[in-house]
Amino acid sequence: MNRAGRSASASPPGDLDLVPGVRDRLQARLAAMGVPADKTVSHVAGITHRASQSVRRWFDAPEPGLPDLESFARLCAGLGCSADEIIGALRPQAEDQAHCTQLIQVANCIQAIADSLAHRGQLGTPVQVPGDEMAPHLKAGDLVFVDSTVTELAGNGIYAFTCNGSLLIRRVERRIDRSIVLKCDNKAYQDYEWTSATAAARRRVKILGKVRSAISVKVFGGR
């Protein structure tokens, strides 16, 4: 078979793996950076200054396209990697290839879970839990989805706040005397109570939204 009739997936040894290699390496790089799968297109569109419709073609499952040169240069700068790495001129070790595959699989699993949660209502903004104050229900590193349309305390529940610039995830309890308690599920930490908006303002407390759902990760010991 001549070169013109050969499938791009049947590249002989030594050829660059451009299609679908560029797409797969971009996905792996983005996953390693912590970019959620459902934010891939918007993230890359922001880096390259290209329309989302154009970017989606680069990630098309059956027939991915290739970025133009200007977009490619912006991608390398924005992702902090070399052009050789993206086009496959640097041949990764087998363990690196396996790791990239695993990252893509994890990203796809998280995307599927997020899609399932979204069908039950507004998904919200993903935020990682910063500490163990809400353990055992929420642990450090768990992913919570925050409904940022909630800008005031709308009943009891779990909310995301910033306090003096630090992220907090706390359970809110309104009391009969109209005071508000930010409770930690982990009893090793003290609860915080304020009786007025002024007290909250002094600590620069800002409501980011109400936690609607969460994805929890459990690590089991042993082999």
VOMARGU-490576 format. One record per residue (C-alpha): x, y, z negated; residue number from 0. Coordinates in steps of 0.05 Angstrom, whole numbers. Layout:
// VOMARGU-490576
+--------+--------+--------+-----+
:      X :      Y :      Z : num :
+--------+--------+--------+-----+
:      X :      Y :      Z : NUM :
...
+--------+--------+--------+-----+
//
This chain:
// VOMARGU-490576
+--------+--------+--------+-----+
:      X :      Y :      Z : num :
+--------+--------+--------+-----+
:      0 :      0 :      0 :   0 :
:     27 :     69 :     17 :   1 :
:     36 :    124 :    -34 :   2 :
:    -25 :    163 :    -10 :   3 :
:    -70 :    103 :    -23 :   4 :
:    -42 :     85 :    -91 :   5 :
:    -83 :     98 :   -154 :   6 :
:    -55 :    148 :   -202 :   7 :
:    -61 :     96 :   -258 :   8 :
:    -16 :     48 :   -219 :   9 :
:     47 :     91 :   -223 :  10 :
:    111 :     52 :   -213 :  11 :
:    166 :     53 :   -267 :  12 :
:    201 :    120 :   -270 :  13 :
:    141 :    162 :   -247 :  14 :
:    113 :    213 :   -295 :  15 :
:     49 :    192 :   -330 :  16 :
:      7 :    253 :   -313 :  17 :
:    -63 :    225 :   -305 :  18 :
:    -89 :    208 :   -355 :  19 :
:    -24 :    215 :   -394 :  20 :
:    -27 :    291 :   -402 :  21 :
:    -97 :    287 :   -430 :  22 :
:    -79 :    231 :   -479 :  23 :
:    -17 :    267 :   -504 :  24 :
:    -56 :    332 :   -513 :  25 :
:   -110 :    295 :   -552 :  26 :
:    -57 :    262 :   -596 :  27 :
:    -22 :    328 :   -609 :  28 :
:    -86 :    363 :   -627 :  29 :
:   -107 :    306 :   -673 :  30 :
:    -39 :    308 :   -708 :  31 :
:    -50 :    383 :   -719 :  32 :
:   -116 :    368 :   -753 :  33 :
:   -161 :    397 :   -698 :  34 :
:   -228 :    361 :   -701 :  35 :
:   -248 :    325 :   -638 :  36 :
:   -310 :    368 :   -629 :  37 :
:   -266 :    431 :   -633 :  38 :
:   -214 :    409 :   -582 :  39 :
:   -243 :    446 :   -522 :  40 :
:   -254 :    512 :   -560 :  41 :
:   -185 :    508 :   -592 :  42 :
:   -150 :    497 :   -526 :  43 :
:   -193 :    550 :   -492 :  44 :
:   -169 :    599 :   -544 :  45 :
:    -96 :    581 :   -533 :  46 :
:    -99 :    583 :   -457 :  47 :
:   -149 :    641 :   -449 :  48 :
:   -188 :    597 :   -402 :  49 :
:   -263 :    584 :   -398 :  50 :
:   -289 :    523 :   -436 :  51 :
:   -316 :    495 :   -371 :  52 :
:   -245 :    493 :   -342 :  53 :
:   -215 :    463 :   -405 :  54 :
:   -267 :    407 :   -407 :  55 :
:   -242 :    383 :   -340 :  56 :
:   -174 :    371 :   -370 :  57 :
:   -205 :    324 :   -421 :  58 :
:   -254 :    290 :   -375 :  59 :
:   -257 :    216 :   -392 :  60 :
:   -261 :    184 :   -323 :  61 :
:   -222 :    234 :   -282 :  62 :
:   -183 :    285 :   -323 :  63 :
:   -155 :    345 :   -287 :  64 :
:    -88 :    379 :   -299 :  65 :
:    -78 :    450 :   -326 :  66 :
:    -51 :    504 :   -280 :  67 :
:     21 :    526 :   -293 :  68 :
:      2 :    588 :   -333 :  69 :
:    -46 :    549 :   -377 :  70 :
:      6 :    494 :   -385 :  71 :
:     58 :    544 :   -409 :  72 :
:      9 :    573 :   -459 :  73 :
:     -9 :    503 :   -483 :  74 :
:     63 :    486 :   -498 :  75 :
:     73 :    551 :   -536 :  76 :
:      7 :    545 :   -574 :  77 :
:     17 :    472 :   -593 :  78 :
:     91 :    480 :   -610 :  79 :
:    116 :    426 :   -563 :  80 :
:    159 :    421 :   -501 :  81 :
:    135 :    414 :   -430 :  82 :
:    174 :    349 :   -424 :  83 :
:    135 :    320 :   -483 :  84 :
:     67 :    336 :   -452 :  85 :
:     83 :    311 :   -381 :  86 :
:    115 :    248 :   -408 :  87 :
:    187 :    262 :   -387 :  88 :
:    208 :    246 :   -459 :  89 :
:    193 :    172 :   -466 :  90 :
:    168 :    160 :   -537 :  91 :
:    187 :     99 :   -577 :  92 :
:    135 :     44 :   -581 :  93 :
:    118 :     62 :   -653 :  94 :
:    105 :    135 :   -632 :  95 :
:     58 :    112 :   -577 :  96 :
:     21 :     68 :   -626 :  97 :
:     16 :    126 :   -675 :  98 :
:    -13 :    171 :   -620 :  99 :
:    -64 :    118 :   -603 : 100 :
:    -84 :    112 :   -676 : 101 :
:    -92 :    187 :   -683 : 102 :
:   -139 :    188 :   -623 : 103 :
:   -179 :    130 :   -652 : 104 :
:   -185 :    165 :   -719 : 105 :
:   -206 :    230 :   -686 : 106 :
:   -259 :    192 :   -646 : 107 :
:   -285 :    158 :   -709 : 108 :
:   -291 :    225 :   -746 : 109 :
:   -326 :    254 :   -685 : 110 :
:   -377 :    197 :   -687 : 111 :
:   -390 :    207 :   -761 : 112 :
:   -397 :    283 :   -751 : 113 :
:   -446 :    271 :   -694 : 114 :
:   -487 :    225 :   -739 : 115 :
:   -489 :    277 :   -794 : 116 :
:   -507 :    332 :   -745 : 117 :
:   -570 :    294 :   -724 : 118 :
:   -595 :    300 :   -795 : 119 :
:   -590 :    376 :   -796 : 120 :
:   -539 :    431 :   -790 : 121 :
:   -470 :    402 :   -796 : 122 :
:   -433 :    464 :   -818 : 123 :
:   -360 :    485 :   -820 : 124 :
:   -310 :    430 :   -838 : 125 :
:   -268 :    446 :   -900 : 126 :
:   -219 :    401 :   -936 : 127 :
:   -228 :    394 :  -1011 : 128 :
:   -166 :    426 :  -1042 : 129 :
:   -161 :    390 :  -1109 : 130 :
:   -191 :    338 :  -1156 : 131 :
:   -237 :    384 :  -1195 : 132 :
:   -298 :    350 :  -1164 : 133 :
:   -274 :    278 :  -1172 : 134 :
:   -298 :    224 :  -1170 : 135 :
:   -352 :    250 :  -1122 : 136 :
:   -305 :    291 :  -1080 : 137 :
:   -230 :    280 :  -1079 : 138 :
:   -172 :    322 :  -1054 : 139 :
:   -169 :    315 :   -978 : 140 :
:   -242 :    296 :   -969 : 141 :
:   -277 :    333 :   -913 : 142 :
:   -339 :    373 :   -932 : 143 :
:   -385 :    409 :   -883 : 144 :
:   -404 :    479 :   -907 : 145 :
:   -468 :    514 :   -883 : 146 :
:   -440 :    584 :   -875 : 147 :
:   -509 :    613 :   -862 : 148 :
:   -521 :    608 :   -937 : 149 :
:   -490 :    672 :   -964 : 150 :
:   -525 :    673 :  -1031 : 151 :
:   -537 :    620 :  -1084 : 152 :
:   -599 :    583 :  -1058 : 153 :
:   -615 :    536 :  -1116 : 154 :
:   -571 :    485 :  -1149 : 155 :
:   -522 :    444 :  -1108 : 156 :
:   -450 :    442 :  -1086 : 157 :
:   -421 :    506 :  -1057 : 158 :
:   -355 :    529 :  -1028 : 159 :
:   -326 :    594 :  -1056 : 160 :
:   -264 :    635 :  -1054 : 161 :
:   -240 :    662 :  -1121 : 162 :
:   -182 :    710 :  -1121 : 163 :
:   -165 :    684 :  -1052 : 164 :
:   -165 :    610 :  -1071 : 165 :
:   -215 :    559 :  -1044 : 166 :
:   -262 :    527 :  -1095 : 167 :
:   -313 :    472 :  -1087 : 168 :
:   -361 :    472 :  -1146 : 169 :
:   -429 :    447 :  -1168 : 170 :
:   -475 :    506 :  -1184 : 171 :
:   -524 :    503 :  -1241 : 172 :
:   -574 :    559 :  -1255 : 173 :
:   -596 :    565 :  -1327 : 174 :
:   -660 :    591 :  -1357 : 175 :
:   -625 :    654 :  -1383 : 176 :
:   -607 :    668 :  -1309 : 177 :
:   -534 :    655 :  -1321 : 178 :
:   -496 :    614 :  -1269 : 179 :
:   -447 :    558 :  -1284 : 180 :
:   -396 :    533 :  -1234 : 181 :
:   -386 :    462 :  -1257 : 182 :
:   -330 :    412 :  -1244 : 183 :
:   -350 :    340 :  -1238 : 184 :
:   -281 :    322 :  -1265 : 185 :
:   -288 :    333 :  -1340 : 186 :
:   -213 :    347 :  -1345 : 187 :
:   -229 :    417 :  -1319 : 188 :
:   -269 :    472 :  -1353 : 189 :
:   -333 :    499 :  -1324 : 190 :
:   -338 :    573 :  -1307 : 191 :
:   -398 :    615 :  -1326 : 192 :
:   -418 :    684 :  -1305 : 193 :
:   -478 :    723 :  -1329 : 194 :
:   -479 :    778 :  -1277 : 195 :
:   -457 :    796 :  -1207 : 196 :
:   -406 :    843 :  -1238 : 197 :
:   -371 :    786 :  -1273 : 198 :
:   -365 :    749 :  -1207 : 199 :
:   -341 :    811 :  -1171 : 200 :
:   -285 :    820 :  -1222 : 201 :
:   -257 :    752 :  -1203 : 202 :
:   -269 :    767 :  -1129 : 203 :
:   -316 :    708 :  -1122 : 204 :
:   -344 :    701 :  -1052 : 205 :
:   -394 :    649 :  -1029 : 206 :
:   -372 :    613 :   -966 : 207 :
:   -434 :    570 :   -961 : 208 :
:   -470 :    509 :   -986 : 209 :
:   -440 :    439 :   -978 : 210 :
:   -488 :    397 :   -935 : 211 :
:   -449 :    333 :   -926 : 212 :
:   -380 :    302 :   -935 : 213 :
:   -333 :    249 :   -907 : 214 :
:   -294 :    215 :   -963 : 215 :
:   -229 :    176 :   -954 : 216 :
:   -211 :    119 :  -1001 : 217 :
:   -141 :     90 :  -1003 : 218 :
:   -135 :     19 :  -1029 : 219 :
:    -70 :     -4 :  -1060 : 220 :
:    -33 :    -67 :  -1045 : 221 :
:    -18 :   -102 :   -980 : 222 :
+--------+--------+--------+-----+
//
